[in-house]
Amino acid sequence: MLVVRSEGPGDTQALGGVLADLLRPGDLVLLVGDVGAGKTTLVRAVAAALGVTGPVTSPTFTLANRYDARVPLLHIDAYRLGSPDDEELGLLLDDADRHVTFIEWPQALGDHASAPRIAVAIEHQGGDRRLITLSSPAADVDLEQLGDDLRARHVDAQPGPGAGAG
């Protein structure tokens, strides 16, 4: 587990830039956080680092947005799904193996959510400050190295309790 203290959008964008280096097609990243926590800010930064040149917007009303880049990105907002069995979601996820897929509000999927490569929880800390916690069950995700990269960019990133390489 890695805990990042973001003092504002710049720190969250730095995290997204470093996180992008870990991602490859087929990866699933689950995003949890209140409205306005910075989920789309993080996705926007990852998208930019992956080479997306156009605007990256929240898919709240469209359910999903796809972006072409050196690694294609699929950004899903599950908040408005009718149920975890929603047919539209199934169609979106049919080609998720060709994209890095971010899902906001994964709790709406219930037991249908796949195991993520990375899970991100973002908590408001007042003003522009956020507490961002990253975890991963994947053995090849080196959160310790991610923390080192963030600290080199002057972002407060500390291993969480029981943190290791994965």
Secondary structure, DSSP 4 states (H G I P E B T S, - for coil): -EEEEESSHHHHHHHHHHHHTT--TT-EEEEEE-TTSSHHHHHHHHHHHHT--S-----TTTSEEEE-SSS-EEEEEGGG-SSTT-HHHHHHHTTGGGSEEEEESGGGGGGGPPPPSEEEEEEE-STT-EEEEEE---TT--HHHHHHHHHHTT-EEEE-TT----
